[in-house]
Amino acid sequence: MLRERPMTTSSPGLRQAVSERRLEDVAMRHDDGMLPTAFDHLMAAGRTAVLSGDHAIEGAPAETGRWGPSVVFLPNGPVAAALGRLILEVVEILSERHWPSRGLGRAHITVRALEPYIESIPQDRAARYVAAMTRALRDIGSARLEVVGVGLSPSGVMACAVSVDGAADRLRHRLNEELGDDGWLERTVFEHGRDPIWYCTLVHFAEPILDPGKLVTWADQRISWGFGPAIFDSVALCTWSFDGEAMIPRTIASVASTA
């Protein structure tokens, strides 16, 4: 079973931790060009990594720094059900030993990563995060995302989405502004800014893939699979923990749009 160690350092300590470990272990960057074909580049890299066996493998968050507090969209209703069916298909190919995003609200779409892994957020810092989320969502309102295909990344299987009305992109930008100094992580990790793409990782790779060809074929057949658009009128501040199967969110606060 995966064992976790708490990271209890203060903000300056967290910044030092990021500078001392490989940044890609904390928050994975995909491409530098960030052209409209960003997903094409990412999926090509994922396909190559899967077939070669060079794909990423998840490790204990306390050691990798991944799975820190984040602001996310949490799919529900028909969107969550459709994603759940896809996840079951992937698990049949990969086995249960990888980390599926099924059940317990595991499926999520990241708006902003805030810190490296930590078991709990100090109350004063959490309050600042929630205040920034509230201001950003108040000004931008709800966002519409449409799932337009399934693909592979170097770290997992993802459902790719686009911002139908641009609101999700504006929300991400506005949250960056509202966080101020509390937005330091992504500014440190992503030299040129976070990739302007949206996705939900269906399964995170947690061991070598036994039949990479079968997974690649499955993904190729679903490259244009999609549904939507779906409306997201709230964002959640979450921390993450391992429950023996995969990472599960603990929602610290949820902020709803008033628009």
Order of alpha helices (4+ residues) and beta strands (2+ residues): alpha-alpha-alpha-alpha-beta-alpha-beta-beta-alpha-beta-beta-alpha-alpha-beta-alpha-beta-beta-beta
